[in-house]
Amino acid sequence: MRSISLLILIFLCYSSTSYKPSKPNIVLLMAEDISIDLETYGLKGLQTPNLNWMANNGSKFNRFYGTNPICSPNRSALMIGVHQVKMNTHQHRSNRKYILPNGIKPFTYWLRKNGYTTHIGLDPKILGSRAYGEGKFDTNFKNSKFGEWDGKNNFGLFDTAENISKESQEPFFAQITLNATHRGRWWSSVRNESNDPVNVDSIELPPYMYDHKLIRLDWAKYLDQVEFVDQQVGKFFEYLKEEDLDQNTIVIFIGDNGRCNVRGKGYLFEPGINIPLLIYNPFNKKNKVINDLVTVTDLTATILDYAGIDKPEYMTGNSFLKDDFNREYVYAARDQWDEIMDKSRAIVTKKWKYIRNYKPEIPYDAGQAYLEFYRPAVHIMRTAKTKNLLTNAQLHFFKESKDLEELYDLENDPHEIKNLALNPSFQNVMNKFRIEMEGYNERYRPMSDEYEPIIAESVVIFEWVKKNRPEEYKRMQEGYEIGFSKSKDEYYKNN
């Protein structure tokens, strides 16, 4: 997996920019649960040659943010182009029968109206996938995968699940999920089958992670999945060449939310919301490194802009292709995730991050059932805490409650270790952010109060494991990942 891929090099040698259609094809590759943990972003311990190539021959965005650190709210914001709080799609896996307000439509509607065929997924054999999810879309409003959209009786998002190919009707848009980086039973097999698995001694853990052999192994497994995704990207570009689509297809690579680990997925810290964005445009191969603040709703507007479509007025994002694009703030939100009914808001600028925790009594380590299965580091660090082995930076995640307010200087404290909210020297900064927060909360007030959550099965399964599989539960507490899918299968087999 570490050897430099020839797939991209072959693609580069044979691609040409001589032909430019009036409307380009557009492909969105969405990797799950991945922070900016790529070689091109400076992370040590792994090699991602294909994504490096994308960055070196296209645009790399250093400050691309999700508006929520959890998949379905963030995907909802992307699909509609409206911040999930304003659209009432902010509670994870809820409101699946909620009909969008009149006139508001998914961006695929506008693509289809303007001549695009919209595809979802790609045959896993093409990408060497061993998991599920290539056709995942996971949004919190009434929809169906296929069919027309009128917002009243028909709620289809895509036209087809057929592979894009030289036979496809052009122009087309395709959304393809790369899910290897999502926690799952395949993590060990991907590592075991790698020709060069990530060396546990070559990685650098962030300061808020306790240095333990099992935490290092878990981190290395995650990076193995990142390298696997990189290989899939290389195979995808090779496929484009084989199908004669390489000259007229814009390829966008993003994460759907941050890595599934401490301070990552589910939290408003940088590893939870700062996600990768790389764009390869065959009509403009100039290498660009962009430090502007950009959000997923801006990407929605930009996809329409690539297609030559004006942004609908209701969208809260703006195309970053426009000369006047200038985002001063990112407004991000954390709300319900399974059984944890949390509420936090964040404002990010180029220098600062301000977090307001509206339910500080809910700790960061809230004992969420699903995460008990998928966060070995949490179990190990809980034990280390009882032995007074954690540093202050590591203890922060395990406090009995959250701070009401948090302020971090991202320029000087990129790991968000030192909370400046109570420092008298920064009260002018705090007062400014308090005013901005009230303004955002008012402007993005939900357009509906409809609320219909889906009960998380993980709660029942976790309690069943504790009661009926005590040895497995003990291994979990020791930092071994026993597998949610395996436990789920056993639960339903016995109940």
C-alpha positions as CSV (number, residue, x, y, z in Angstrom):
1,M,0.0,0.0,0.0
2,R,3.0,2.3,0.6
3,S,4.5,1.9,-2.9
4,I,4.0,4.9,-5.1
5,S,1.0,4.3,-7.3
6,L,1.4,4.1,-11.0
7,L,-2.3,4.6,-11.6
8,I,-2.3,8.3,-11.2
9,L,0.9,8.6,-13.2
10,I,-0.6,6.7,-16.1
11,F,-3.6,9.0,-15.9
12,L,-1.5,12.1,-16.0
13,C,0.5,11.0,-19.0
14,Y,-2.5,10.4,-21.2
15,S,-5.0,13.0,-20.0
16,S,-5.6,16.1,-22.1
17,T,-7.3,19.4,-21.7
18,S,-8.0,20.0,-25.3
19,Y,-11.7,19.2,-25.1
20,K,-14.0,21.2,-22.8
21,P,-17.8,20.5,-23.0
22,S,-20.3,23.2,-22.2
23,K,-21.1,21.4,-19.0
24,P,-18.5,19.2,-17.3
25,N,-19.2,15.9,-15.6
26,I,-18.8,16.2,-11.8
27,V,-17.9,13.4,-9.4
28,L,-18.1,13.7,-5.6
29,L,-15.9,11.1,-3.8
30,M,-16.9,11.2,-0.1
31,A,-14.7,9.4,2.4
32,E,-16.4,8.6,5.7
33,D,-15.1,9.6,9.1
34,I,-11.8,11.2,8.0
35,S,-10.1,14.4,9.3
36,I,-7.3,16.1,7.4
37,D,-5.2,13.0,8.1
38,L,-3.5,12.8,4.7
39,E,0.2,13.1,3.7
40,T,-0.6,16.2,1.6
41,Y,-1.9,17.9,4.8
42,G,1.4,17.0,6.6
43,L,0.4,14.0,8.7
44,K,3.2,11.6,9.4
45,G,3.3,7.9,9.3
46,L,1.4,7.2,6.1
47,Q,1.6,7.6,2.4
48,T,-1.2,8.8,0.1
49,P,0.3,9.2,-3.3
50,N,-2.9,9.4,-5.3
51,L,-4.4,12.1,-3.1
52,N,-1.0,13.9,-3.1
53,W,-1.4,13.9,-6.9
54,M,-4.8,15.4,-6.7
55,A,-3.5,18.1,-4.5
56,N,-0.5,18.8,-6.6
57,N,-2.5,19.0,-9.8
58,G,-5.6,20.7,-8.4
59,S,-6.8,22.6,-5.4
60,K,-6.2,21.8,-1.8
61,F,-8.4,23.5,0.8
62,N,-6.8,23.7,4.3
63,R,-9.8,25.2,6.1
64,F,-12.7,23.2,4.8
65,Y,-15.3,22.6,7.5
66,G,-18.4,20.5,8.0
67,T,-21.2,22.4,9.7
68,N,-21.8,19.3,11.9
69,P,-19.3,16.7,13.1
70,I,-21.7,13.8,12.5
71,C,-22.6,12.3,9.1
72,S,-26.4,12.7,8.5
73,P,-26.7,16.4,9.6
74,N,-23.6,17.4,7.6
75,R,-24.7,15.4,4.6
76,S,-28.1,17.0,4.9
77,A,-26.5,20.5,4.8
78,L,-24.5,19.4,1.7
79,M,-27.5,17.9,-0.1
80,I,-29.7,21.0,0.4
81,G,-27.1,23.7,0.5
82,V,-28.7,25.1,3.7
83,H,-27.2,24.9,7.2
84,Q,-28.8,21.9,8.9
85,V,-29.9,23.9,12.0
86,K,-31.9,26.3,9.8
87,M,-33.4,23.4,7.8
88,N,-34.3,21.4,10.9
89,T,-32.1,18.5,9.7
90,H,-29.6,18.8,12.6
91,Q,-30.7,15.9,14.8
92,H,-28.8,12.8,13.7
93,R,-30.9,10.2,11.9
94,S,-34.2,11.9,12.7
95,N,-37.1,13.5,10.8
96,R,-36.9,11.0,8.0
97,K,-40.5,11.8,7.2
98,Y,-40.0,15.6,7.3
99,I,-41.0,17.3,4.1
100,L,-38.8,20.3,3.2
101,P,-40.5,23.7,3.2
102,N,-42.0,24.7,-0.1
103,G,-39.5,25.8,-2.7
104,I,-36.5,24.2,-1.0
105,K,-34.9,21.3,-3.0
106,P,-31.8,19.1,-3.0
107,F,-29.1,20.3,-5.2
108,T,-29.5,17.2,-7.4
109,Y,-32.9,18.6,-8.4
110,W,-31.2,21.7,-9.9
111,L,-28.6,19.6,-11.7
112,R,-31.3,17.4,-13.2
113,K,-33.4,20.3,-14.3
114,N,-30.4,21.6,-16.2
115,G,-29.7,18.5,-18.1
116,Y,-27.6,16.4,-15.7
117,T,-28.1,12.7,-15.1
118,T,-27.4,12.0,-11.4
119,H,-25.7,8.8,-10.3
120,I,-25.3,7.3,-6.8
121,G,-22.6,4.8,-6.1
122,L,-20.2,2.7,-8.1
123,D,-19.6,-1.1,-8.5
124,P,-17.4,-2.0,-5.5
125,K,-15.3,-4.2,-7.7
126,I,-14.1,-1.2,-9.6
127,L,-12.6,0.3,-6.5
128,G,-11.6,-2.8,-4.7
129,S,-14.0,-2.2,-1.9
130,R,-14.6,-4.9,0.7
131,A,-17.3,-3.0,2.6
132,Y,-20.6,-1.3,2.0
133,G,-21.7,2.2,1.4
134,E,-20.8,3.2,-2.1
135,G,-24.4,4.3,-2.6
136,K,-24.9,5.9,0.9
137,F,-26.6,9.3,1.2
138,D,-28.0,9.3,4.7
139,T,-30.0,12.6,5.1
140,N,-32.6,13.9,7.6
141,F,-35.6,14.7,5.5
142,K,-38.2,12.8,3.5
143,N,-36.6,11.4,0.4
144,S,-36.0,8.3,-1.7
145,K,-32.9,7.3,-3.5
146,F,-34.4,7.3,-7.0
147,G,-37.1,9.0,-8.9
148,E,-38.4,12.5,-9.6
149,W,-38.6,15.3,-7.0
150,D,-41.5,17.7,-6.6
151,G,-41.3,17.9,-2.9
152,K,-44.9,16.9,-2.4
153,N,-45.5,13.4,-3.7
154,N,-42.1,12.6,-5.2
155,F,-38.9,12.8,-3.3
156,G,-36.2,11.2,-5.5
157,L,-32.6,12.4,-5.1
158,F,-30.9,10.5,-7.9
159,D,-31.7,9.0,-11.4
160,T,-29.7,5.8,-11.3
161,A,-27.2,3.5,-9.5
162,E,-25.7,2.5,-12.9
163,N,-21.9,3.0,-13.1
164,I,-20.8,6.1,-14.8
165,S,-19.1,5.0,-18.1
166,K,-18.5,5.9,-21.7
167,E,-22.1,4.9,-22.3
168,S,-23.5,7.3,-19.7
169,Q,-25.6,10.2,-20.8
170,E,-23.6,13.3,-20.3
171,P,-23.3,15.6,-18.5
172,F,-23.5,13.6,-15.3
173,F,-23.1,14.0,-11.6
174,A,-22.1,11.1,-9.4
175,Q,-21.8,10.8,-5.6
176,I,-19.7,7.9,-4.4
177,T,-19.0,7.0,-0.8
178,L,-15.6,5.5,0.2
179,N,-16.4,4.0,3.5
180,A,-13.3,2.1,4.5
181,T,-12.4,4.8,7.0
182,H,-15.7,4.3,8.8
183,R,-15.3,2.0,11.8
184,G,-16.2,-1.5,10.8
185,R,-15.3,-5.2,10.8
186,W,-13.0,-4.7,7.8
187,W,-10.4,-2.6,9.6
188,S,-8.3,-5.6,10.8
189,S,-8.5,-7.4,7.4
190,V,-7.5,-4.3,5.5
191,R,-4.4,-4.0,7.8
192,N,-3.6,-7.7,7.6
193,E,-3.8,-7.8,3.8
194,S,-1.7,-4.6,3.4
195,N,1.7,-5.1,1.7
196,D,3.1,-2.5,4.0
197,P,0.8,-1.7,7.0
198,V,1.4,1.5,8.9
199,N,4.2,1.2,11.5
200,V,2.9,1.9,15.0
201,D,6.3,3.5,15.9
202,S,6.2,5.9,12.9
203,I,3.0,7.7,13.8
204,E,2.7,10.8,16.0
205,L,-0.2,10.9,18.4
206,P,-1.8,14.3,19.1
207,P,-1.1,15.6,22.7
208,Y,-4.7,14.9,23.8
209,M,-4.2,11.1,23.2
210,Y,-2.6,8.9,25.8
211,D,0.4,7.0,24.4
212,H,-0.4,3.3,24.8
213,K,0.4,0.4,22.5
214,L,-3.3,-0.4,21.8
215,I,-4.1,3.2,21.1
216,R,-1.1,3.3,18.7
217,L,-2.4,0.1,17.0
218,D,-5.9,1.6,16.7
219,W,-4.5,4.8,15.2
220,A,-2.3,2.8,12.8
221,K,-5.4,0.8,11.7
222,Y,-7.2,4.0,10.9
223,L,-4.3,5.2,8.8
224,D,-4.3,1.8,7.0
225,Q,-7.9,2.6,6.0
226,V,-6.8,6.0,4.8
227,E,-4.2,4.4,2.6
228,F,-6.8,2.0,1.3
229,V,-9.0,4.9,0.4
230,D,-6.1,6.5,-1.4
231,Q,-5.6,3.3,-3.5
232,Q,-9.4,3.5,-4.3
233,V,-8.9,7.0,-5.6
234,G,-6.1,5.9,-7.8
235,K,-8.3,3.1,-9.2
236,F,-11.1,5.5,-9.8
237,F,-8.9,7.8,-11.9
238,E,-7.6,4.8,-13.9
239,Y,-11.3,3.8,-14.5
240,L,-12.0,7.3,-15.8
241,K,-9.2,7.0,-18.3
242,E,-10.4,3.5,-19.4
243,E,-13.9,5.0,-20.0
244,D,-12.6,8.0,-21.8
245,L,-14.0,10.3,-19.2
246,D,-10.7,11.7,-17.9
247,Q,-10.8,14.9,-20.1
248,N,-14.1,16.2,-19.0
249,T,-14.8,15.1,-15.4
250,I,-14.2,17.3,-12.4
251,V,-13.4,15.1,-9.3
252,I,-14.0,16.4,-5.8
253,F,-12.7,14.5,-2.8
254,I,-14.1,15.3,0.7
255,G,-14.7,13.8,4.1
256,D,-18.2,13.6,5.5
257,N,-17.1,14.4,9.0
258,G,-14.0,13.9,11.2
259,R,-12.2,10.8,12.3
260,C,-14.0,8.4,14.8
261,N,-11.8,8.9,17.8
262,V,-11.3,11.2,20.8
263,R,-12.2,14.8,20.0
264,G,-13.1,13.7,16.4
265,K,-16.5,12.6,15.0
266,G,-19.3,14.1,17.2
267,Y,-17.3,17.0,18.6
268,L,-16.7,20.6,17.5
269,F,-12.9,20.4,17.8
270,E,-10.8,20.6,14.7
271,P,-10.6,16.8,14.2
272,G,-14.4,16.7,14.2
273,I,-15.2,19.4,11.7
274,N,-12.0,20.3,9.7
275,I,-12.2,17.8,6.9
276,P,-10.3,17.3,3.6
277,L,-11.3,18.9,0.3
278,L,-9.3,18.3,-2.9
279,I,-10.5,19.2,-6.3
280,Y,-9.1,18.0,-9.6
281,N,-10.3,20.0,-12.6
282,P,-8.9,18.8,-15.9
283,F,-9.7,22.2,-17.4
284,N,-7.5,24.0,-14.8
285,K,-4.6,21.9,-13.5
286,K,-2.9,24.7,-11.6
287,N,-1.8,23.7,-8.2
288,K,-3.6,25.9,-5.6
289,V,-3.4,25.8,-1.8
290,I,-6.4,27.6,-0.4
291,N,-6.5,28.9,3.2
292,D,-9.9,30.5,2.9
293,L,-12.7,29.3,5.3
294,V,-15.1,27.1,3.3
295,T,-18.0,25.0,4.4
296,V,-20.0,22.1,2.9
297,T,-22.8,24.5,1.9
298,D,-20.3,26.6,0.0
299,L,-19.3,23.3,-1.8
300,T,-23.0,22.8,-2.8
301,A,-23.2,26.2,-4.4
302,T,-19.8,25.6,-6.1
303,I,-21.0,22.3,-7.6
304,L,-23.9,24.2,-9.2
305,D,-21.5,26.9,-10.3
306,Y,-19.3,24.3,-12.1
307,A,-22.5,23.2,-13.9
308,G,-23.3,26.7,-14.9
309,I,-26.3,27.0,-12.6
310,D,-27.1,30.0,-10.5
311,K,-27.4,29.4,-6.8
312,P,-31.0,29.4,-5.4
313,E,-31.6,32.3,-3.0
314,Y,-32.4,30.0,-0.1
315,M,-29.0,28.4,0.0
316,T,-26.8,29.6,2.9
317,G,-23.5,28.8,1.1
318,N,-21.8,30.6,-1.7
319,S,-19.6,29.4,-4.6
320,F,-15.9,29.8,-3.9
321,L,-15.3,30.1,-7.6
322,K,-16.7,33.7,-7.4
323,D,-14.1,36.5,-7.2
324,D,-16.0,38.1,-4.3
325,F,-16.1,34.9,-2.2
326,N,-15.1,35.8,1.4
327,R,-16.2,33.8,4.4
328,E,-15.4,35.4,7.7
329,Y,-17.0,32.8,9.9
330,V,-17.9,29.2,10.0
331,Y,-21.0,28.4,12.2
332,A,-21.0,24.7,13.2
333,A,-23.4,22.8,15.5
334,R,-23.5,19.6,17.5
335,D,-26.9,18.2,18.4
336,Q,-28.5,14.8,19.0
337,W,-26.4,11.8,18.3
338,D,-28.3,8.6,19.1
339,E,-29.3,8.6,22.7
340,I,-27.2,11.7,23.6
341,M,-29.3,14.8,23.4
342,D,-26.5,17.3,23.3
343,K,-26.4,20.9,22.0
344,S,-23.3,22.9,21.3
345,R,-22.5,25.6,18.8
346,A,-19.1,26.9,17.4
347,I,-17.9,29.9,15.5
348,V,-14.6,29.5,13.6
349,T,-12.5,32.3,12.2
350,K,-9.0,32.1,10.6
351,K,-7.6,32.7,14.1
352,W,-10.2,31.7,16.7
353,K,-12.7,29.1,17.6
354,Y,-15.4,29.9,20.1
355,I,-17.6,27.0,21.4
356,R,-20.8,27.5,23.4
357,N,-22.0,24.4,25.2
358,Y,-25.7,24.7,26.0
359,K,-25.8,21.5,27.9
360,P,-22.5,21.5,29.8
361,E,-23.8,18.9,32.2
362,I,-23.4,16.4,29.4
363,P,-19.7,15.5,29.4
364,Y,-17.7,14.9,26.3
365,D,-17.3,11.2,27.4
366,A,-21.0,10.7,27.7
367,G,-21.0,6.9,27.6
368,Q,-22.7,6.7,24.3
369,A,-23.4,3.1,23.5
370,Y,-22.3,3.1,19.9
371,L,-19.0,4.7,20.8
372,E,-18.3,2.1,23.5
373,F,-17.9,-0.4,20.7
374,Y,-15.7,1.9,18.5
375,R,-13.4,3.9,20.7
376,P,-10.6,1.7,22.2
377,A,-8.7,4.8,23.2
378,V,-11.6,6.0,25.4
379,H,-11.6,2.7,27.4
380,I,-7.8,2.8,27.9
381,M,-7.8,6.4,28.9
382,R,-10.6,5.9,31.4
383,T,-8.4,3.4,33.1
384,A,-5.3,5.6,32.8
385,K,-7.3,8.4,34.5
386,T,-8.0,6.3,37.6
387,K,-4.2,5.7,37.8
388,N,-3.4,9.5,37.5
389,L,-1.5,8.8,34.2
390,L,-3.2,11.4,32.0
391,T,-1.9,14.9,31.3
392,N,-4.2,17.9,31.6
393,A,-4.6,17.9,27.8
394,Q,-5.7,14.3,28.0
395,L,-8.0,14.8,31.0
396,H,-10.0,17.5,29.3
397,F,-12.2,15.0,27.4
398,F,-12.9,13.1,30.6
399,K,-14.1,15.9,32.8
400,E,-17.4,15.3,34.6
401,S,-18.9,18.3,32.7
402,K,-18.0,20.6,29.8
403,D,-17.0,24.2,30.1
404,L,-19.9,26.5,29.3
405,E,-17.7,28.4,26.9
406,E,-14.4,27.6,25.2
407,L,-12.1,29.8,23.2
408,Y,-9.0,28.6,21.3
409,D,-6.3,30.4,19.5
410,L,-6.0,28.1,16.4
411,E,-2.9,29.9,15.1
412,N,-0.9,29.3,18.3
413,D,-2.8,26.3,19.7
414,P,-3.9,24.1,16.8
415,H,-4.7,21.2,19.0
416,E,-7.1,23.3,21.1
417,I,-5.5,22.5,24.4
418,K,-5.6,25.9,26.3
419,N,-9.1,27.2,26.8
420,L,-8.9,31.0,27.0
421,A,-12.5,31.7,27.8
422,L,-11.9,32.6,31.4
423,N,-8.7,34.6,30.8
424,P,-9.3,38.3,31.5
425,S,-7.0,39.3,28.7
426,F,-9.5,37.8,26.1
427,Q,-12.8,39.1,27.3
428,N,-13.1,41.6,24.4
429,V,-12.7,38.6,22.0
430,M,-15.3,36.7,24.1
431,N,-17.8,39.5,24.0
432,K,-17.5,39.8,20.2
433,F,-18.1,36.1,19.8
434,R,-21.1,36.1,22.2
435,I,-22.7,38.7,20.0
436,E,-21.9,36.8,16.8
437,M,-23.3,33.6,18.3
438,E,-26.6,35.2,19.2
439,G,-26.8,36.6,15.7
440,Y,-26.2,33.2,14.1
441,N,-28.6,31.4,16.4
442,E,-31.3,33.9,15.4
443,R,-30.6,33.8,11.7
444,Y,-30.4,30.1,11.6
445,R,-33.4,29.4,13.8
446,P,-35.0,26.1,12.6
447,M,-37.7,26.7,10.0
448,S,-39.7,23.9,11.7
449,D,-40.0,22.3,15.1
450,E,-41.0,18.9,13.7
451,Y,-39.0,16.2,15.5
452,E,-39.2,12.4,15.1
453,P,-36.0,10.7,16.2
454,I,-35.0,7.1,15.4
455,I,-34.2,5.0,18.5
456,A,-30.6,3.8,18.4
457,E,-30.4,0.0,18.5
458,S,-26.8,0.3,19.9
459,V,-28.2,1.2,23.3
460,V,-30.0,-2.2,23.6
461,I,-27.2,-4.1,22.1
462,F,-24.6,-2.6,24.4
463,E,-26.7,-3.5,27.5
464,W,-27.1,-7.0,26.1
465,V,-23.3,-7.4,25.7
466,K,-22.7,-6.3,29.3
467,K,-25.2,-8.7,30.6
468,N,-24.8,-11.7,28.3
469,R,-21.2,-11.4,27.1
470,P,-19.2,-10.4,30.2
471,E,-15.9,-11.6,28.8
472,E,-16.4,-9.6,25.6
473,Y,-17.3,-6.6,27.7
474,K,-14.2,-7.0,29.7
475,R,-12.1,-7.1,26.6
476,M,-13.8,-3.9,25.4
477,Q,-12.9,-2.2,28.6
478,E,-9.3,-3.3,28.2
479,G,-9.2,-1.5,24.8
480,Y,-9.9,-4.3,22.4
481,E,-12.5,-3.6,19.7
482,I,-15.0,-6.4,19.9
483,G,-17.0,-5.3,16.9
484,F,-20.4,-3.7,16.8
485,S,-21.6,-5.6,13.8
486,K,-20.6,-8.9,15.3
487,S,-22.4,-8.1,18.6
488,K,-25.4,-6.9,16.7
489,D,-25.6,-10.1,14.7
490,E,-25.3,-12.2,17.9
491,Y,-28.0,-10.1,19.6
492,Y,-30.5,-10.6,16.9
493,K,-29.7,-14.2,16.6
494,N,-30.5,-14.7,20.3
495,N,-33.5,-12.4,20.6
